[in-house]
Amino acid sequence: MIDTTLILFAGMPGSGKTTLARMVSRELRLPIFSKDRAQRILRDHHLAAENTGDGYYIILDMADEQLGLGVSVILDATFPLDHFRTVASEIAARHQAKFCAVYCHCSDDEVWRKRMEQRVQYVPGWRPVGWDDVQRMRSYYQPWANNALVVDSMVPPEENFTQVLAQIRNATQQQYVPYQPKDRRDT
């Protein structure tokens, strides 16, 4: 058993985050909230387009409720920007919960691209984004700095899983610190 913890799986589409999040959810018997699933509901009921950030507000609110009940929770989304990462860590802090972020990536673009074409569709009725979307997202995806455990999906999921479980068990109460690039004039 773990102390109340907000576990956040982040990374570009096709980076292996959902696979690991689902493995952890099954192992620790924790609820998992997916931005894609929330966004699909919003889209299906004509409440928001599929390419908005509205799903983040829903999964963060659901995490807030669960943490308030003393229940650990897993969030599964790309989390490309500091804003929602910061909000997630603030929610954890408000409930004196631990915060554990896992950033997934794939170090081999060719393998990653092939995986994107063969991905498992976990969310019924939701079309996973494609490689062109990944290329577009690269231009604005903000670095995680030292705020997350970094795992490479070139490593088999079972090996990453062991590392992720250890990180979750050793999580602490911490705040997300936005990446601050060095000003070139300071160097």
Backbone as CSV, one residue per row, in Angstrom:
resi,resn,N_x,N_y,N_z,CA_x,CA_y,CA_z,C_x,C_y,C_z
1,MET,0.850,-1.189,0.000,0.000,0.000,0.000,0.883,1.235,0.000
2,ILE,0.402,2.289,-0.623,1.140,3.550,-0.670,0.341,4.628,0.041
3,ASP,1.052,5.666,0.494,0.367,6.824,1.049,-0.404,7.500,-0.079
4,THR,-1.349,8.364,0.277,-2.135,9.051,-0.743,-1.190,9.791,-1.689
5,THR,-1.323,9.470,-2.970,-0.388,9.979,-3.975,-1.121,10.328,-5.260
6,LEU,-0.753,11.448,-5.859,-1.205,11.787,-7.198,-0.089,11.336,-8.144
7,ILE,-0.412,10.373,-8.988,0.558,9.810,-9.923,0.192,10.300,-11.308
8,LEU,1.130,10.977,-11.936,0.873,11.606,-13.216,1.753,10.950,-14.284
9,PHE,1.122,10.390,-15.317,1.850,9.845,-16.464,1.722,10.831,-17.604
10,ALA,2.854,11.302,-18.106,2.880,12.313,-19.148,3.824,11.883,-20.265
11,GLY,3.691,12.552,-21.392,4.572,12.291,-22.517,3.816,12.485,-23.815
12,MET,4.552,12.518,-24.869,3.964,12.702,-26.200,3.085,11.498,-26.550
13,PRO,2.165,11.674,-27.483,1.346,10.545,-27.925,2.229,9.388,-28.419
14,GLY,1.844,8.184,-28.039,2.579,7.003,-28.483,3.867,6.741,-27.728
15,SER,4.073,7.431,-26.613,5.321,7.284,-25.859,5.272,6.166,-24.826
16,GLY,4.142,5.507,-24.675,4.029,4.394,-23.735,3.417,4.736,-22.396
17,LYS,2.948,5.966,-22.231,2.425,6.386,-20.921,1.159,5.647,-20.520
18,THR,0.251,5.441,-21.447,-1.006,4.763,-21.113,-0.755,3.300,-20.772
19,THR,0.135,2.654,-21.484,0.475,1.261,-21.176,0.982,1.151,-19.742
20,LEU,1.921,2.022,-19.367,2.458,1.981,-17.999,1.411,2.390,-16.972
21,ALA,0.627,3.417,-17.274,-0.410,3.869,-16.338,-1.391,2.741,-16.050
22,ARG,-1.776,2.001,-17.073,-2.715,0.890,-16.888,-2.078,-0.250,-16.092
23,MET,-0.797,-0.494,-16.302,-0.105,-1.537,-15.530,-0.081,-1.158,-14.048
24,VAL,0.231,0.104,-13.761,0.280,0.584,-12.375,-1.117,0.558,-11.762
25,SER,-2.120,0.971,-12.515,-3.494,0.969,-12.025,-3.922,-0.427,-11.594
26,ARG,-3.618,-1.405,-12.430,-3.979,-2.793,-12.093,-3.208,-3.298,-10.865
27,GLU,-1.918,-3.003,-10.820,-1.075,-3.484,-9.726,-1.477,-2.867,-8.386
28,LEU,-1.690,-1.558,-8.370,-1.979,-0.852,-7.117,-3.465,-0.669,-6.850
29,ARG,-4.296,-1.116,-7.806,-5.752,-1.030,-7.663,-6.192,0.419,-7.441
30,LEU,-5.712,1.303,-8.332,-6.013,2.729,-8.236,-6.820,3.187,-9.440
31,PRO,-7.691,4.166,-9.235,-8.426,4.716,-10.381,-7.473,5.477,-11.303
32,ILE,-7.772,5.411,-12.582,-6.988,6.126,-13.579,-7.942,7.030,-14.357
33,PHE,-7.550,8.277,-14.515,-8.344,9.244,-15.260,-7.542,9.692,-16.477
34,SER,-8.122,9.484,-17.646,-7.461,9.764,-18.914,-8.050,11.014,-19.550
35,LYS,-7.194,11.914,-19.968,-7.646,13.133,-20.652,-8.374,12.776,-21.941
36,ASP,-7.887,11.786,-22.674,-8.543,11.406,-23.928,-9.978,10.943,-23.695
37,ARG,-10.186,10.177,-22.647,-11.535,9.680,-22.340,-12.461,10.841,-21.978
38,ALA,-11.973,11.754,-21.134,-12.781,12.918,-20.749,-13.068,13.786,-21.973
39,GLN,-12.075,13.969,-22.824,-12.243,14.804,-24.011,-13.233,14.168,-24.987
40,ARG,-13.221,12.844,-25.074,-14.166,12.158,-25.960,-15.605,12.395,-25.507
41,ILE,-15.842,12.339,-24.204,-17.188,12.595,-23.675,-17.612,14.026,-23.995
42,LEU,-16.713,14.975,-23.781,-17.026,16.371,-24.093,-17.358,16.533,-25.577
43,ARG,-16.570,15.899,-26.429,-16.808,15.972,-27.877,-18.141,15.322,-28.253
44,ASP,-18.383,14.113,-27.726,-19.596,13.377,-28.082,-20.873,14.103,-27.681
45,HIS,-20.787,14.923,-26.638,-21.965,15.653,-26.162,-21.935,17.126,-26.587
46,HIS,-21.086,17.417,-27.556,-20.991,18.748,-28.157,-20.710,19.834,-27.111
47,LEU,-19.880,19.489,-26.123,-19.521,20.444,-25.088,-18.164,21.091,-25.346
48,ALA,-17.333,20.416,-26.144,-16.018,20.959,-26.505,-15.486,20.172,-27.692
49,ALA,-14.629,20.813,-28.458,-13.978,20.128,-29.576,-12.946,19.144,-29.021
50,GLU,-12.537,18.191,-29.841,-11.607,17.175,-29.341,-10.199,17.701,-29.144
51,ASN,-9.877,18.855,-29.683,-8.511,19.361,-29.569,-8.365,20.503,-28.569
52,THR,-9.232,20.574,-27.580,-9.116,21.598,-26.536,-8.463,20.996,-25.298
53,GLY,-8.152,21.829,-24.339,-7.585,21.367,-23.082,-8.630,21.120,-22.011
54,ASP,-9.909,21.159,-22.381,-10.980,21.033,-21.391,-10.931,19.726,-20.605
55,GLY,-10.487,18.658,-21.235,-10.400,17.371,-20.544,-9.468,17.414,-19.345
56,TYR,-8.452,18.274,-19.400,-7.538,18.407,-18.257,-8.283,18.901,-17.024
57,TYR,-9.165,19.878,-17.211,-9.907,20.412,-16.069,-10.753,19.321,-15.411
58,ILE,-11.314,18.454,-16.228,-12.150,17.380,-15.679,-11.307,16.372,-14.902
59,ILE,-10.210,15.895,-15.495,-9.425,14.874,-14.786,-8.749,15.449,-13.541
60,LEU,-8.364,16.715,-13.591,-7.778,17.331,-12.398,-8.818,17.490,-11.302
61,ASP,-10.048,17.830,-11.669,-11.116,17.955,-10.682,-11.444,16.589,-10.070
62,MET,-11.466,15.565,-10.892,-11.738,14.217,-10.373,-10.604,13.762,-9.449
63,ALA,-9.370,14.107,-9.791,-8.240,13.782,-8.916,-8.367,14.514,-7.591
64,ASP,-8.778,15.769,-7.648,-8.958,16.570,-6.438,-9.962,15.895,-5.498
65,GLU,-11.060,15.423,-6.065,-12.077,14.754,-5.241,-11.519,13.475,-4.611
66,GLN,-10.847,12.654,-5.397,-10.329,11.390,-4.866,-9.273,11.624,-3.791
67,LEU,-8.361,12.551,-4.030,-7.336,12.852,-3.024,-7.975,13.379,-1.744
68,GLY,-9.043,14.164,-1.884,-9.774,14.661,-0.715,-10.393,13.545,0.106
69,LEU,-10.636,12.405,-0.529,-11.173,11.229,0.161,-10.057,10.306,0.665
70,GLY,-8.810,10.709,0.421,-7.683,9.878,0.834,-7.377,8.751,-0.138
71,VAL,-7.854,8.872,-1.371,-7.648,7.845,-2.387,-6.593,8.327,-3.382
72,SER,-5.564,7.538,-3.574,-4.558,7.855,-4.584,-5.187,7.744,-5.959
73,VAL,-4.608,8.467,-6.915,-5.182,8.504,-8.258,-4.066,8.628,-9.292
74,ILE,-4.361,8.099,-10.486,-3.438,8.178,-11.623,-4.067,9.065,-12.691
75,LEU,-3.277,10.006,-13.218,-3.706,10.832,-14.340,-2.877,10.441,-15.559
76,ASP,-3.547,10.297,-16.702,-2.902,9.871,-17.944,-3.217,10.891,-19.028
77,ALA,-2.206,11.690,-19.400,-2.393,12.723,-20.433,-1.023,13.175,-20.920
78,THR,-0.987,13.890,-22.010,0.303,14.353,-22.525,0.954,15.382,-21.604
79,PHE,0.171,16.233,-20.967,0.685,17.298,-20.095,1.843,18.038,-20.764
80,PRO,1.606,18.660,-21.944,2.700,19.314,-22.652,3.148,20.646,-22.043
81,LEU,2.286,21.264,-21.233,2.585,22.602,-20.710,2.691,22.614,-19.188
82,ASP,3.517,23.525,-18.704,3.729,23.668,-17.264,2.446,23.924,-16.484
83,HIS,1.510,24.659,-17.065,0.310,25.073,-16.325,-0.404,23.897,-15.660
84,PHE,-0.790,22.878,-16.424,-1.545,21.773,-15.836,-0.687,20.910,-14.921
85,ARG,0.604,20.840,-15.175,1.527,20.119,-14.281,1.565,20.817,-12.912
86,THR,1.642,22.139,-12.957,1.665,22.922,-11.716,0.362,22.749,-10.950
87,VAL,-0.765,22.828,-11.652,-2.074,22.656,-11.016,-2.158,21.281,-10.356
88,ALA,-1.687,20.249,-11.035,-1.724,18.893,-10.469,-0.931,18.833,-9.171
89,SER,0.262,19.399,-9.162,1.067,19.344,-7.936,0.447,20.191,-6.827
90,GLU,-0.224,21.273,-7.186,-0.907,22.096,-6.181,-2.093,21.347,-5.570
91,ILE,-2.805,20.584,-6.392,-3.906,19.770,-5.874,-3.364,18.745,-4.878
92,ALA,-2.279,18.085,-5.233,-1.668,17.107,-4.318,-1.269,17.791,-3.009
93,ALA,-0.631,18.942,-3.099,-0.185,19.660,-1.900,-1.363,20.055,-1.014
94,ARG,-2.453,20.491,-1.633,-3.634,20.905,-0.861,-4.161,19.759,-0.001
95,HIS,-3.965,18.539,-0.459,-4.455,17.365,0.275,-3.336,16.638,1.033
96,GLN,-2.189,17.289,1.159,-1.020,16.688,1.799,-0.689,15.320,1.189
97,ALA,-0.921,15.200,-0.101,-0.634,13.956,-0.823,0.734,14.059,-1.488
98,LYS,1.296,12.925,-1.742,2.556,12.884,-2.470,2.276,13.136,-3.948
99,PHE,3.296,13.604,-4.660,3.188,13.895,-6.093,4.283,13.114,-6.803
100,CYS,3.872,12.289,-7.759,4.824,11.467,-8.494,4.534,11.587,-9.987
101,ALA,5.442,12.209,-10.709,5.280,12.367,-12.155,6.220,11.424,-12.888
102,VAL,5.695,10.808,-13.940,6.482,9.925,-14.795,6.368,10.466,-16.216
103,TYR,7.513,10.807,-16.788,7.550,11.321,-18.153,8.037,10.208,-19.076
104,CYS,7.195,9.819,-20.022,7.518,8.745,-20.963,7.922,9.340,-22.311
105,HIS,8.932,8.748,-22.900,9.354,9.165,-24.237,9.889,7.950,-24.977
106,CYS,10.067,8.090,-26.271,10.669,7.032,-27.087,11.892,7.631,-27.758
107,SER,13.046,7.059,-27.506,14.305,7.618,-27.995,14.600,7.301,-29.457
108,ASP,13.808,6.462,-30.082,14.036,6.096,-31.480,12.819,6.530,-32.308
109,ASP,12.985,7.583,-33.092,11.863,8.129,-33.862,11.269,7.131,-34.849
110,GLU,12.099,6.300,-35.452,11.584,5.346,-36.438,10.692,4.301,-35.765
111,VAL,11.139,3.775,-34.638,10.334,2.817,-33.871,9.063,3.499,-33.383
112,TRP,9.207,4.694,-32.873,8.065,5.464,-32.360,7.021,5.672,-33.454
113,ARG,7.477,6.072,-34.618,6.565,6.315,-35.735,5.797,5.040,-36.093
114,LYS,6.478,3.912,-36.140,5.820,2.628,-36.449,4.808,2.277,-35.367
115,ARG,5.160,2.514,-34.107,4.222,2.252,-33.002,2.975,3.112,-33.121
116,MET,3.160,4.344,-33.555,2.018,5.257,-33.711,0.996,4.689,-34.700
117,GLU,1.474,3.981,-35.700,0.592,3.402,-36.714,-0.140,2.169,-36.206
118,GLN,0.378,1.535,-35.145,-0.184,0.273,-34.650,-0.688,0.381,-33.216
119,ARG,-0.933,1.587,-32.720,-1.287,1.760,-31.311,-2.607,1.086,-30.953
120,VAL,-2.662,0.696,-29.699,-3.895,0.154,-29.144,-4.839,1.327,-28.902
121,GLN,-6.087,1.166,-29.281,-7.084,2.219,-29.049,-7.801,1.894,-27.747
122,TYR,-7.335,2.493,-26.650,-7.889,2.231,-25.325,-9.237,2.917,-25.104
123,VAL,-9.468,4.031,-25.781,-10.691,4.808,-25.570,-11.632,4.577,-26.755
124,PRO,-12.735,3.870,-26.518,-13.676,3.614,-27.621,-14.178,4.921,-28.230
125,GLY,-14.203,4.976,-29.563,-14.713,6.153,-30.241,-13.750,7.319,-30.309
126,TRP,-12.519,7.123,-29.894,-11.533,8.191,-29.911,-10.440,7.819,-30.893
127,ARG,-10.148,8.714,-31.809,-9.097,8.485,-32.787,-7.776,8.995,-32.236
128,PRO,-6.832,8.080,-31.969,-5.522,8.543,-31.488,-4.864,9.450,-32.521
129,VAL,-4.115,10.423,-32.041,-3.442,11.344,-32.946,-2.352,10.612,-33.725
130,GLY,-1.910,11.210,-34.803,-0.906,10.589,-35.651,0.462,11.230,-35.528
131,TRP,1.376,10.757,-36.350,2.761,11.223,-36.316,2.862,12.714,-36.642
132,ASP,2.032,13.211,-37.536,2.051,14.643,-37.853,1.722,15.471,-36.610
133,ASP,0.806,14.976,-35.793,0.458,15.672,-34.549,1.639,15.672,-33.578
134,VAL,2.355,14.556,-33.529,3.549,14.471,-32.666,4.562,15.521,-33.106
135,GLN,4.791,15.616,-34.408,5.748,16.592,-34.928,5.327,18.015,-34.562
136,ARG,4.059,18.305,-34.655,3.540,19.635,-34.302,3.715,19.901,-32.806
137,MET,3.422,18.898,-31.980,3.509,19.067,-30.525,4.947,19.287,-30.055
138,ARG,5.892,18.749,-30.782,7.301,18.922,-30.394,7.680,20.395,-30.292
139,SER,7.030,21.234,-31.082,7.388,22.651,-31.102,6.996,23.384,-29.816
140,TYR,6.030,22.848,-29.079,5.603,23.555,-27.864,5.643,22.713,-26.589
141,TYR,6.038,21.457,-26.675,6.092,20.601,-25.481,7.206,21.106,-24.567
142,GLN,6.845,21.495,-23.355,7.812,22.068,-22.429,8.568,20.965,-21.687
143,PRO,9.876,21.166,-21.470,10.692,20.149,-20.778,10.225,19.930,-19.337
144,TRP,10.505,18.746,-18.835,10.132,18.395,-17.465,11.214,18.726,-16.452
145,ALA,12.414,19.032,-16.902,13.547,19.292,-16.012,13.690,18.130,-15.032
146,ASN,13.789,18.401,-13.740,13.974,17.343,-12.738,12.688,17.001,-12.002
147,ASN,11.544,17.284,-12.606,10.251,17.101,-11.953,9.648,15.719,-12.110
148,ALA,10.286,14.857,-12.888,9.655,13.565,-13.189,10.704,12.478,-13.368
149,LEU,10.264,11.255,-13.124,11.055,10.100,-13.513,10.937,9.992,-15.027
150,VAL,12.044,9.893,-15.721,12.037,9.787,-17.175,12.226,8.323,-17.559
151,VAL,11.287,7.803,-18.341,11.405,6.423,-18.818,11.336,6.410,-20.346
152,ASP,12.143,5.560,-20.934,12.224,5.424,-22.384,11.454,4.170,-22.791
153,SER,10.493,4.327,-23.679,9.688,3.170,-24.069,10.431,2.212,-25.003
154,MET,11.697,2.487,-25.291,12.524,1.499,-25.984,12.880,0.370,-25.017
155,VAL,12.801,0.660,-23.727,12.974,-0.352,-22.682,11.642,-1.085,-22.555
156,PRO,11.647,-2.405,-22.425,10.373,-3.134,-22.310,9.509,-2.597,-21.158
157,PRO,8.188,-2.553,-21.347,7.294,-2.008,-20.311,7.483,-2.673,-18.952
158,GLU,7.760,-3.969,-18.926,7.926,-4.675,-17.651,9.123,-4.128,-16.862
159,GLU,10.186,-3.756,-17.560,11.350,-3.170,-16.881,11.039,-1.759,-16.398
160,ASN,10.390,-0.961,-17.248,9.995,0.385,-16.829,9.021,0.325,-15.660
161,PHE,8.138,-0.663,-15.675,7.136,-0.835,-14.625,7.793,-0.971,-13.255
162,THR,8.833,-1.772,-13.172,9.551,-1.970,-11.905,10.129,-0.651,-11.413
163,GLN,10.727,0.105,-12.320,11.306,1.403,-11.976,10.217,2.389,-11.543
164,VAL,9.089,2.384,-12.239,7.984,3.288,-11.920,7.402,2.963,-10.542
165,LEU,7.193,1.686,-10.252,6.668,1.311,-8.927,7.595,1.777,-7.808
166,ALA,8.886,1.642,-8.006,9.843,2.105,-6.991,9.730,3.615,-6.810
167,GLN,9.580,4.347,-7.908,9.442,5.804,-7.839,8.164,6.192,-7.087
168,ILE,7.081,5.493,-7.358,5.814,5.777,-6.673,5.960,5.520,-5.176
169,ARG,6.555,4.420,-4.829,6.715,4.078,-3.402,7.623,5.056,-2.669
170,ASN,8.537,5.699,-3.390,9.470,6.660,-2.787,9.048,8.108,-3.014
171,ALA,7.843,8.327,-3.535,7.379,9.685,-3.824,7.309,10.515,-2.538
172,THR,7.405,11.811,-2.719,7.329,12.749,-1.597,6.312,13.840,-1.928
173,GLN,6.036,14.654,-0.932,5.219,15.838,-1.186,6.143,16.861,-1.838
174,GLN,5.826,17.217,-3.064,6.683,18.168,-3.769,5.863,19.017,-4.724
175,GLN,6.386,20.161,-5.040,5.752,21.068,-5.999,6.443,20.914,-7.338
176,TYR,5.678,21.015,-8.392,6.243,21.054,-9.735,6.926,22.403,-9.912
177,VAL,8.132,22.398,-10.436,8.873,23.632,-10.677,8.992,23.826,-12.183
178,PRO,8.326,24.855,-12.736,8.389,25.079,-14.182,9.827,25.239,-14.670
179,TYR,10.069,24.764,-15.864,11.377,24.851,-16.494,11.709,26.313,-16.763
180,GLN,12.897,26.726,-16.375,13.339,28.093,-16.600,14.596,28.071,-17.465
181,PRO,14.432,28.294,-18.770,15.625,28.265,-19.619,16.580,29.409,-19.228
182,LYS,17.859,29.141,-19.345,18.838,30.170,-19.016,18.825,31.237,-20.092
183,ASP,18.900,32.472,-19.645,18.983,33.602,-20.564,20.372,33.566,-21.205
184,ARG,20.423,33.608,-22.501,21.714,33.526,-23.204,22.644,34.671,-22.810
185,ARG,22.083,35.777,-22.372,22.932,36.911,-21.951,23.659,36.610,-20.655
186,ASP,23.142,35.624,-19.865,23.758,35.283,-18.578,24.940,34.336,-18.749
187,THR,25.149,33.803,-19.918,26.234,32.827,-20.094,27.485,33.441,-20.647
